[in-house]
Amino acid sequence: MKSKIEMFIRDLLKEYGLFKPECRGPIFFKEELQKYFNFEFKEIALEDKLQGAILKGKSGVKIIVNSTIDNPGRKNFTYAHELGHYFLKHKLDENYNGCKAKDIEAGEKATIIQERQANCFASFFLLPKEYVYLNYNIVMEQLGFPPFRRLNIYRNNYNIWKIVCCRFNYMCGVSDTTLRYRLEELKLLKFYVE
């Protein structure tokens, strides 16, 4: 399923002129996506446990993110997660009242399959494979490591992980959790710290 989602996203990004694997900088720009997809993106204060929601109605599609989220990369992930529900054509039943933090933070361990798929969509959407490789190698070069070197993170070198996260957050606008998920999925990171 992951490879199908990744192929779908690559086609989607190409269709809208957003596939820029040579790019340094965030792929996710709320204003661009609003223009391309004709969605309304809003930040409003939601109940603490809610991170975001997608609302489909006669007036169009609204994607809402909790304005109390203080991490911009986390907000981007939540927007992309809600886009995932839309583009993966998830049927959100009458009991759907938004996505909770536990569903989004669980990554591919989320208990609800639609939430796992939306999490996968979000990480692939924000960090397409080619984009990750380019930016990962830039960061590795800045740190004096050879390209495509897998990072093995232990307690004694955890500071390297924080530096990598900081640089990716600056360059790509993604959260540490999104970066970790994507680098582990691409076998560029092995985490031995829990």
PENORGI-V142858 format. One record per residue. RES is the residue in one letter. PSI is psi in whole degrees, -180 to 180 (NA if undefined). D_LAST is the distance of its C-alpha to the last C-alpha in whole Angstrom. Layout:
BEGIN
res/psi/d_last
RES/PSI/D_LAST
RES/PSI/D_LAST
END
This chain:
BEGIN
res/psi/d_last
M/-38/27
K/-44/25
S/-35/28
K/-41/30
I/-42/28
E/-43/28
M/-43/31
F/-45/33
I/-43/31
R/-46/32
D/-42/36
L/-47/35
L/-39/34
K/-43/37
E/-37/39
Y/10/39
G/23/39
L/-4/35
F/102/34
K/75/34
P/-19/32
E/3/33
C/142/32
R/115/30
G/169/29
P/139/28
I/-31/29
F/114/29
F/113/32
K/-42/33
E/-41/37
E/-45/37
L/-37/35
Q/-40/38
K/-47/41
Y/-45/40
F/-7/39
N/40/41
F/160/38
E/123/38
F/125/35
K/147/34
E/122/32
I/156/33
A/122/31
L/168/30
E/143/29
D/-44/25
K/-20/24
L/134/25
Q/-37/24
G/174/27
A/158/30
I/131/33
L/125/36
K/127/39
G/-174/42
K/-29/46
S/2/45
G/-160/42
V/132/39
K/132/37
I/122/33
I/136/32
V/143/28
N/120/28
S/-13/29
T/-7/27
I/122/24
D/-1/23
N/115/21
P/-38/24
G/-37/22
R/-39/20
K/-45/24
N/-42/25
F/-42/22
T/-42/24
Y/-48/27
A/-37/26
H/-46/25
E/-37/28
L/-38/30
G/-44/28
H/-41/30
Y/-54/33
F/-24/33
L/4/32
K/43/35
H/135/32
K/107/35
L/111/34
D/-178/36
E/-17/37
N/-10/34
Y/123/32
N/28/32
G/171/29
C/131/25
K/159/23
A/-42/20
K/-32/18
D/-42/19
I/-43/19
E/-21/15
A/-13/14
G/-130/16
E/3/17
K/4/16
A/143/18
T/-27/21
I/125/24
I/-39/25
Q/-34/26
E/-40/23
R/-45/21
Q/-41/24
A/-35/24
N/-43/21
C/-48/21
F/-48/25
A/-45/23
S/-37/21
F/-36/24
F/-44/26
L/-30/25
L/73/23
P/148/26
K/-50/25
E/-37/28
Y/-41/27
V/-49/24
Y/-47/25
L/-54/28
N/-34/25
Y/-45/23
N/-33/25
I/-46/27
V/-43/23
M/-42/23
E/-42/27
Q/-33/26
L/-1/24
G/20/26
F/153/24
P/155/26
P/151/26
F/16/24
R/129/22
R/134/18
L/126/15
N/113/13
I/120/10
Y/177/9
R/-40/9
N/-13/13
N/23/13
Y/-29/11
N/-30/14
I/-43/16
W/-43/13
K/-36/14
I/-45/18
V/-46/18
C/-46/16
C/-44/19
R/-40/22
F/-40/21
N/-43/21
Y/-46/24
M/-37/26
C/-12/25
G/38/24
V/157/21
S/163/18
D/-40/14
T/-44/13
T/-45/16
L/-46/16
R/-47/13
Y/-47/14
R/-42/17
L/-39/16
E/-40/14
E/-34/17
L/6/20
K/33/18
L/-2/18
L/135/14
K/122/11
F/123/8
Y/12/7
V/128/4
E/NA/0
END
